[in-house]
Amino acid sequence: MYRKVMLIDVRTPLEFNSGNVKGSINIPMNEVPKRLDEIRNLEPMIVFCKSGVRSQKVLEFLKNNGIVEVENGGGWMEVNASVNQ
């Protein structure tokens, strides 16, 4: 059975507004800790940023806080290319 995967862009709102993946939501890296309860309801998910560095830190934080269905998508341009194949 197909399950929808939530796409979470952890870049800043300014970065997100300059270009983003269609259907993704913006939860900036610095907001992740205070929005953890909200994020728990979004599994399964792929997190991504500009290059994959921030999203890797977010991935580790989420996994350390019990969120297991999360993957690092890397850079948003790569995620965008995958989504729009």
N, CA, C and O atoms as a GROMACS GRO file, in nm:
protein
  340
    1MET      N    1   0.085  -0.120   0.000
    1MET     CA    2   0.000   0.000   0.000
    1MET      C    3   0.088   0.125   0.000
    1MET      O    4   0.188   0.132   0.072
    2TYR      N    5   0.052   0.220  -0.080
    2TYR     CA    6   0.128   0.345  -0.093
    2TYR      C    7   0.097   0.438   0.024
    2TYR      O    8  -0.019   0.460   0.058
    3ARG      N    9   0.202   0.491   0.084
    3ARG     CA   10   0.186   0.590   0.191
    3ARG      C   11   0.250   0.720   0.148
    3ARG      O   12   0.361   0.722   0.096
    4LYS      N   13   0.179   0.826   0.169
    4LYS     CA   14   0.233   0.957   0.132
    4LYS      C   15   0.348   0.993   0.226
    4LYS      O   16   0.339   0.976   0.347
    5VAL      N   17   0.454   1.043   0.168
    5VAL     CA   18   0.570   1.086   0.245
    5VAL      C   19   0.568   1.239   0.252
    5VAL      O   20   0.554   1.307   0.151
    6MET      N   21   0.581   1.292   0.374
    6MET     CA   22   0.584   1.437   0.393
    6MET      C   23   0.722   1.489   0.358
    6MET      O   24   0.823   1.434   0.402
    7LEU      N   25   0.727   1.595   0.281
    7LEU     CA   26   0.852   1.659   0.242
    7LEU      C   27   0.870   1.783   0.329
    7LEU      O   28   0.788   1.876   0.323
    8ILE      N   29   0.976   1.786   0.408
    8ILE     CA   30   1.000   1.897   0.500
    8ILE      C   31   1.131   1.967   0.466
    8ILE      O   32   1.239   1.908   0.474
    9ASP      N   33   1.118   2.091   0.427
    9ASP     CA   34   1.232   2.177   0.393
    9ASP      C   35   1.273   2.251   0.521
    9ASP      O   36   1.194   2.326   0.578
   10VAL      N   37   1.397   2.229   0.565
   10VAL     CA   38   1.442   2.289   0.692
   10VAL      C   39   1.525   2.416   0.671
   10VAL      O   40   1.591   2.464   0.764
   11ARG      N   41   1.520   2.471   0.550
   11ARG     CA   42   1.589   2.599   0.525
   11ARG      C   43   1.510   2.714   0.588
   11ARG      O   44   1.400   2.694   0.638
   12THR      N   45   1.568   2.832   0.585
   12THR     CA   46   1.501   2.950   0.638
   12THR      C   47   1.382   2.986   0.550
   12THR      O   48   1.377   2.947   0.433
   13PRO      N   49   1.284   3.061   0.604
   13PRO     CA   50   1.171   3.104   0.520
   13PRO      C   51   1.216   3.181   0.397
   13PRO      O   52   1.156   3.166   0.290
   14LEU      N   53   1.320   3.262   0.408
   14LEU     CA   54   1.370   3.339   0.294
   14LEU      C   55   1.420   3.244   0.185
   14LEU      O   56   1.390   3.262   0.067
   15GLU      N   57   1.497   3.143   0.224
   15GLU     CA   58   1.546   3.044   0.128
   15GLU      C   59   1.429   2.968   0.065
   15GLU      O   60   1.424   2.949  -0.057
   16PHE      N   61   1.334   2.926   0.148
   16PHE     CA   62   1.218   2.851   0.102
   16PHE      C   63   1.139   2.932   0.000
   16PHE      O   64   1.097   2.879  -0.103
   17ASN      N   65   1.118   3.058   0.029
   17ASN     CA   66   1.039   3.144  -0.060
   17ASN      C   67   1.110   3.175  -0.191
   17ASN      O   68   1.046   3.216  -0.288
   18SER      N   69   1.241   3.157  -0.195
   18SER     CA   70   1.315   3.184  -0.318
   18SER      C   71   1.309   3.066  -0.415
   18SER      O   72   1.351   3.079  -0.530
   19GLY      N   73   1.257   2.952  -0.370
   19GLY     CA   74   1.242   2.834  -0.453
   19GLY      C   75   1.224   2.713  -0.364
   19GLY      O   76   1.297   2.697  -0.266
   20ASN      N   77   1.128   2.626  -0.396
   20ASN     CA   78   1.103   2.511  -0.310
   20ASN      C   79   1.042   2.396  -0.390
   20ASN      O   80   1.006   2.411  -0.506
   21VAL      N   81   1.031   2.283  -0.323
   21VAL     CA   82   0.974   2.163  -0.383
   21VAL      C   83   0.822   2.171  -0.370
   21VAL      O   84   0.770   2.192  -0.260
   22LYS      N   85   0.753   2.154  -0.481
   22LYS     CA   86   0.606   2.158  -0.478
   22LYS      C   87   0.554   2.053  -0.379
   22LYS      O   88   0.593   1.937  -0.384
   23GLY      N   89   0.465   2.097  -0.292
   23GLY     CA   90   0.406   2.007  -0.193
   23GLY      C   91   0.483   1.997  -0.064
   23GLY      O   92   0.437   1.932   0.030
   24SER      N   93   0.600   2.061  -0.057
   24SER     CA   94   0.679   2.055   0.066
   24SER      C   95   0.630   2.161   0.165
   24SER      O   96   0.565   2.258   0.127
   25ILE      N   97   0.663   2.138   0.292
   25ILE     CA   98   0.634   2.238   0.394
   25ILE      C   99   0.766   2.288   0.452
   25ILE      O  100   0.867   2.218   0.451
   26ASN      N  101   0.764   2.409   0.501
   26ASN     CA  102   0.884   2.472   0.557
   26ASN      C  103   0.878   2.471   0.709
   26ASN      O  104   0.794   2.536   0.770
   27ILE      N  105   0.969   2.395   0.768
   27ILE     CA  106   0.990   2.399   0.913
   27ILE      C  107   1.139   2.427   0.931
   27ILE      O  108   1.220   2.334   0.929
   28PRO      N  109   1.175   2.555   0.949
   28PRO     CA  110   1.317   2.590   0.961
   28PRO      C  111   1.386   2.511   1.072
   28PRO      O  112   1.326   2.480   1.175
   29MET      N  113   1.513   2.480   1.049
   29MET     CA  114   1.591   2.400   1.143
   29MET      C  115   1.581   2.452   1.286
   29MET      O  116   1.567   2.373   1.379
   30ASN      N  117   1.586   2.582   1.303
   30ASN     CA  118   1.583   2.638   1.439
   30ASN      C  119   1.448   2.622   1.507
   30ASN      O  120   1.438   2.640   1.629
   31GLU      N  121   1.342   2.590   1.431
   31GLU     CA  122   1.209   2.571   1.489
   31GLU      C  123   1.178   2.425   1.520
   31GLU      O  124   1.079   2.395   1.587
   32VAL      N  125   1.261   2.334   1.471
   32VAL     CA  126   1.233   2.191   1.486
   32VAL      C  127   1.215   2.150   1.633
   32VAL      O  128   1.117   2.082   1.663
   33PRO      N  129   1.303   2.188   1.725
   33PRO     CA  130   1.283   2.143   1.864
   33PRO      C  131   1.149   2.184   1.924
   33PRO      O  132   1.085   2.104   1.992
   34LYS      N  133   1.106   2.308   1.900
   34LYS     CA  134   0.980   2.352   1.960
   34LYS      C  135   0.857   2.302   1.884
   34LYS      O  136   0.745   2.314   1.933
   35ARG      N  137   0.876   2.246   1.764
   35ARG     CA  138   0.764   2.193   1.685
   35ARG      C  139   0.766   2.040   1.678
   35ARG      O  140   0.703   1.980   1.591
   36LEU      N  141   0.839   1.979   1.771
   36LEU     CA  142   0.856   1.834   1.770
   36LEU      C  143   0.725   1.759   1.775
   36LEU      O  144   0.709   1.660   1.704
   37ASP      N  145   0.630   1.802   1.858
   37ASP     CA  146   0.501   1.732   1.866
   37ASP      C  147   0.428   1.737   1.733
   37ASP      O  148   0.367   1.638   1.691
   38GLU      N  149   0.434   1.851   1.666
   38GLU     CA  150   0.372   1.865   1.533
   38GLU      C  151   0.440   1.772   1.433
   38GLU      O  152   0.374   1.706   1.353
   39ILE      N  153   0.572   1.767   1.437
   39ILE     CA  154   0.650   1.687   1.343
   39ILE      C  155   0.624   1.538   1.362
   39ILE      O  156   0.624   1.462   1.265
   40ARG      N  157   0.601   1.495   1.486
   40ARG     CA  158   0.573   1.353   1.513
   40ARG      C  159   0.455   1.302   1.430
   40ARG      O  160   0.451   1.185   1.392
   41ASN      N  161   0.360   1.389   1.403
   41ASN     CA  162   0.240   1.351   1.328
   41ASN      C  163   0.261   1.348   1.177
   41ASN      O  164   0.168   1.319   1.102
   42LEU      N  165   0.382   1.377   1.131
   42LEU     CA  166   0.409   1.387   0.988
   42LEU      C  167   0.482   1.266   0.930
   42LEU      O  168   0.512   1.263   0.811
   43GLU      N  169   0.510   1.165   1.014
   43GLU     CA  170   0.580   1.047   0.964
   43GLU      C  171   0.496   0.973   0.861
   43GLU      O  172   0.374   0.971   0.874
   44PRO      N  173   0.556   0.913   0.761
   44PRO     CA  174   0.697   0.915   0.724
   44PRO      C  175   0.733   1.046   0.655
   44PRO      O  176   0.648   1.113   0.596
   45MET      N  177   0.860   1.082   0.662
   45MET     CA  178   0.902   1.212   0.608
   45MET      C  179   1.042   1.207   0.549
   45MET      O  180   1.123   1.120   0.581
   46ILE      N  181   1.067   1.303   0.462
   46ILE     CA  182   1.200   1.329   0.408
   46ILE      C  183   1.232   1.473   0.443
   46ILE      O  184   1.154   1.563   0.412
   47VAL      N  185   1.346   1.494   0.507
   47VAL     CA  186   1.390   1.629   0.540
   47VAL      C  187   1.503   1.666   0.443
   47VAL      O  188   1.582   1.581   0.402
   48PHE      N  189   1.509   1.793   0.409
   48PHE     CA  190   1.612   1.840   0.317
   48PHE      C  191   1.637   1.988   0.338
   48PHE      O  192   1.559   2.056   0.405
   49CYS      N  193   1.747   2.038   0.280
   49CYS     CA  194   1.784   2.179   0.295
   49CYS      C  195   1.851   2.224   0.165
   49CYS      O  196   1.806   2.188   0.056
   50LYS      N  197   1.957   2.302   0.175
   50LYS     CA  198   2.027   2.346   0.054
   50LYS      C  199   2.125   2.240   0.005
   50LYS      O  200   2.132   2.210  -0.114
   51SER      N  201   2.201   2.182   0.100
   51SER     CA  202   2.305   2.086   0.060
   51SER      C  203   2.293   1.950   0.128
   51SER      O  204   2.356   1.854   0.084
   52GLY      N  205   2.213   1.941   0.234
   52GLY     CA  206   2.201   1.817   0.308
   52GLY      C  207   2.266   1.821   0.446
   52GLY      O  208   2.248   1.729   0.525
   53VAL      N  209   2.340   1.927   0.474
   53VAL     CA  210   2.409   1.937   0.603
   53VAL      C  211   2.310   1.965   0.716
   53VAL      O  212   2.309   1.893   0.816
   54ARG      N  213   2.228   2.068   0.701
   54ARG     CA  214   2.129   2.100   0.805
   54ARG      C  215   2.029   1.986   0.821
   54ARG      O  216   1.990   1.952   0.933
   55SER      N  217   1.986   1.929   0.709
   55SER     CA  218   1.887   1.822   0.718
   55SER      C  219   1.945   1.698   0.788
   55SER      O  220   1.871   1.625   0.853
   56GLN      N  221   2.074   1.674   0.775
   56GLN     CA  222   2.136   1.562   0.847
   56GLN      C  223   2.132   1.587   0.997
   56GLN      O  224   2.106   1.495   1.075
   57LYS      N  225   2.157   1.710   1.039
   57LYS     CA  226   2.149   1.745   1.182
   57LYS      C  227   2.006   1.729   1.233
   57LYS      O  228   1.984   1.679   1.343
   58VAL      N  229   1.909   1.772   1.152
   58VAL     CA  230   1.768   1.758   1.189
   58VAL      C  231   1.732   1.610   1.197
   58VAL      O  232   1.663   1.569   1.291
   59LEU      N  233   1.776   1.531   1.101
   59LEU     CA  234   1.750   1.387   1.102
   59LEU      C  235   1.800   1.324   1.231
   59LEU      O  236   1.727   1.248   1.296
   60GLU      N  237   1.922   1.354   1.270
   60GLU     CA  238   1.979   1.298   1.392
   60GLU      C  239   1.899   1.342   1.515
   60GLU      O  240   1.874   1.261   1.604
   61PHE      N  241   1.860   1.469   1.519
   61PHE     CA  242   1.778   1.519   1.630
   61PHE      C  243   1.645   1.445   1.637
   61PHE      O  244   1.603   1.401   1.745
   62LEU      N  245   1.578   1.430   1.523
   62LEU     CA  246   1.448   1.364   1.520
   62LEU      C  247   1.461   1.218   1.564
   62LEU      O  248   1.380   1.170   1.643
   63LYS      N  249   1.561   1.148   1.513
   63LYS     CA  250   1.581   1.007   1.551
   63LYS      C  251   1.611   0.995   1.700
   63LYS      O  252   1.564   0.902   1.765
   64ASN      N  253   1.688   1.088   1.754
   64ASN     CA  254   1.718   1.087   1.897
   64ASN      C  255   1.595   1.116   1.982
   64ASN      O  256   1.594   1.091   2.102
   65ASN      N  257   1.491   1.169   1.919
   65ASN     CA  258   1.367   1.201   1.989
   65ASN      C  259   1.253   1.106   1.948
   65ASN      O  260   1.135   1.140   1.961
   66GLY      N  261   1.290   0.988   1.899
   66GLY     CA  262   1.192   0.884   1.876
   66GLY      C  263   1.120   0.884   1.742
   66GLY      O  264   1.028   0.804   1.722
   67ILE      N  265   1.160   0.971   1.651
   67ILE     CA  266   1.098   0.972   1.518
   67ILE      C  267   1.184   0.884   1.428
   67ILE      O  268   1.300   0.916   1.402
   68VAL      N  269   1.128   0.774   1.382
   68VAL     CA  270   1.208   0.676   1.308
   68VAL      C  271   1.185   0.677   1.157
   68VAL      O  272   1.275   0.642   1.081
   69GLU      N  273   1.066   0.716   1.114
   69GLU     CA  274   1.037   0.715   0.970
   69GLU      C  275   1.077   0.848   0.907
   69GLU      O  276   0.993   0.925   0.862
   70VAL      N  277   1.208   0.872   0.905
   70VAL     CA  278   1.262   0.996   0.850
   70VAL      C  279   1.390   0.965   0.774
   70VAL      O  280   1.472   0.884   0.817
   71GLU      N  281   1.404   1.031   0.660
   71GLU     CA  282   1.523   1.017   0.577
   71GLU      C  283   1.576   1.155   0.541
   71GLU      O  284   1.501   1.252   0.534
   72ASN      N  285   1.707   1.162   0.518
   72ASN     CA  286   1.768   1.286   0.471
   72ASN      C  287   1.767   1.283   0.319
   72ASN      O  288   1.831   1.199   0.256
   73GLY      N  289   1.692   1.377   0.261
   73GLY     CA  290   1.686   1.386   0.115
   73GLY      C  291   1.801   1.462   0.054
   73GLY      O  292   1.818   1.462  -0.068
   74GLY      N  293   1.883   1.527   0.138
   74GLY     CA  294   1.996   1.604   0.086
   74GLY      C  295   1.954   1.744   0.048
   74GLY      O  296   1.883   1.811   0.123
   75GLY      N  297   1.998   1.789  -0.069
   75GLY     CA  298   1.967   1.923  -0.116
   75GLY      C  299   1.830   1.931  -0.181
   75GLY      O  300   1.782   1.835  -0.242
   76TRP      N  301   1.767   2.046  -0.169
   76TRP     CA  302   1.630   2.061  -0.220
   76TRP      C  303   1.622   2.045  -0.372
   76TRP      O  304   1.520   2.000  -0.424
   77MET      N  305   1.727   2.082  -0.441
   77MET     CA  306   1.725   2.070  -0.587
   77MET      C  307   1.721   1.923  -0.629
   77MET      O  308   1.655   1.887  -0.727
   78GLU      N  309   1.791   1.837  -0.555
   78GLU     CA  310   1.789   1.694  -0.584
   78GLU      C  311   1.652   1.635  -0.552
   78GLU      O  312   1.599   1.553  -0.628
   79VAL      N  313   1.594   1.677  -0.440
   79VAL     CA  314   1.461   1.630  -0.404
   79VAL      C  315   1.362   1.677  -0.510
   79VAL      O  316   1.275   1.601  -0.552
   80ASN      N  317   1.374   1.801  -0.552
   80ASN     CA  318   1.284   1.856  -0.653
   80ASN      C  319   1.293   1.776  -0.782
   80ASN      O  320   1.191   1.746  -0.844
   81ALA      N  321   1.413   1.743  -0.823
   81ALA     CA  322   1.433   1.665  -0.946
   81ALA      C  323   1.369   1.527  -0.933
   81ALA      O  324   1.310   1.477  -1.029
   82SER      N  325   1.381   1.465  -0.816
   82SER     CA  326   1.322   1.332  -0.793
   82SER      C  327   1.170   1.338  -0.796
   82SER      O  328   1.104   1.250  -0.852
   83VAL      N  329   1.114   1.441  -0.734
   83VAL     CA  330   0.969   1.456  -0.727
   83VAL      C  331   0.909   1.482  -0.865
   83VAL      O  332   0.799   1.437  -0.895
   84ASN      N  333   0.983   1.554  -0.948
   84ASN     CA  334   0.930   1.595  -1.078
   84ASN      C  335   0.981   1.511  -1.194
   84ASN      O  336   0.984   1.559  -1.307
   85GLN      N  337   1.020   1.387  -1.169
   85GLN     CA  338   1.069   1.298  -1.276
   85GLN      C  339   0.957   1.265  -1.373
   85GLN      O  340   0.978   1.192  -1.469
   0.00000   0.00000   0.00000
